[in-house]
Every structure is written in structure tokens, then in C-alpha cells.
Amino acid sequence: MHYFSGDFMVVSDNPSMWGRVSRALHWGLGTVMIGMIAYGWWTNHGPVRPDRFFYRSIHAGIGYALLLLTAPRLCWRLVTAVPALPSETPQWQRLAARLSHGAPYGFTMLVALLGWAHSGAHQPDYADWFGLLRVPQFTSPDKAAAHQYQDWHITSAYVLLALVAVHVAAALYHHFMRRAGVTARMIGQRSRPPAADMA
């Protein structure tokens, strides 16, 4: 693995490293996502308070923003080069890498969409976005459906958390055990030139 002084400032992705945009979206959205799961757990398991709706509204507001920001992250991933894995990487690890990258995106959107569905079914809804605008709702008020959407929202959030844990474990394995330089690319370092593109 080699480090070049100008690498950290590279904007676009390339075959040997992730660019600034991808790194910012990766760490930014990842941090918000983990924070949202922790915050959601707190609102559900903390002491029942008169202002509980207020705190859940904050959770919903950030959730709408997270869903909105996930779309450009996926678009950026589609239009830029994907850094390749080392040429000696086994095929099963290549497949696992694809899944560990794609599944969290899918579940992030699923969790947010289920939360949005819960908002429309819940009364009162969580459509007010920080007092600035009212987010359109695509479900109708229904107490039973609200409970169901909430259960699915929570379950999918736990699945997402498990996927993140697997992703982190794989990153640590590659960094400390294989020393392949794969993980370092997400902090602005360039791995050794790959023989084949992963995409």
C-alpha cells in the first residue's frame, strides 16, 4: 500500500481508491444511520414522556433527509469507477463484498420507507419537517397498520445494524489480517494497482 500526498484531495473514484465525494457520503451517511438507529431505540425504550412525539418527529425528519440523500449516493456509485479488489481475492469474497456494499443501501432505504409508511398511518402523523414544510404521506391513517409498519421498521433496522456489523468486521479483517489496503482506500489512501476492476 502506498500513500501519496495528493490522494486525499482526489474527488472522483478511480480503480485504486475512493474519491472525496464517496468518502464523505460513506462516513456521513453511515454515521447518521448508526445515530438514527440508536436514537430510535432510545425513543422506543426510554421512559414515556409527554414530549415523546416531539423526539419522534425529529427522528422522522432526519429519516426523510437520510432517504433523500441516499439517492444521490447510489447515483454517484453508478456513474463513477469502483475501486477493484486485489487480483488474488477469491471469487466468494468478491461476491460477499458486493453484497456487503449493496445490502446496507437497500436496507437503509427500506427502513426509511417503512418509517415513512408508519408516519402516514399514525395519528397524528410525522409529516411536519422541522416546521419548514409538510412531507406528503403515501399511507392512510390506520392504527393497526401503524403498529405493523412500526414493527417492520424496527425489525429491518436491526437487520441493517447486523449488516453494518458484518461490513465493519470484513473491513477490519482486510485491514489487519490480509493487509490488502482495501479499507485504507476509504480514508484517502491508494492501494497497490489492481489487476482487474471489481465492477
Secondary structure, 3 states (H helix, E strand, C coil): CECCCCHHHCCCCECCECCHHHHHHHHHHHHHHHHHHHHHHHHHHCCCCCCHHHHHHHHHHHHHHHHHHHHHHHHHHHHCCCCCCCCCCCHHHHHHHHHHHHHHHHHHHHHHHHHHHHHHHCCCCCCEECCCEECCCCCCCCHHHHHHHHHHHHHHHHHHHHHHHHHHHHHHHHHHHHCCCCHHHHHCCECCCCCCCCC
